[in-house]
Amino acid sequence: MDEHKHILPDTISDELLMQYLEGKLSPQDARRVEEAMASSDFIGDAAEGLSAMDNKENLPHIVGDLNHHLASLTKQQKKRLKKNRPLDINWMVISILVLTIVAVGGYLAVHFMLKHH
């Protein structure tokens, strides 16, 4: 599960956003977070949603729950994609070749049967 530590893109970390919301960042780091929020709707929405929370002490727990839920959904989506994956290209090529051979063989068989009658 370590591969899913953060809900935010790689531009800023969850911790940096949390520190920004708590007003604990230097002006340079705060500007970096604001630039990330301006360039990414996802980060902006995350900051807006987290800042609207009444109980700021629960933010780390909420973000942890979101990370866990996102990881779970991502894992489920990957399973569904694997399950619904189209046939391997090699099997498709083999199937097309077999069908072509059967069709040509059938055509030739009918053609020679009609020719000999």
Beta strands, then each sheet from edge to edge (+ up, - down):
end
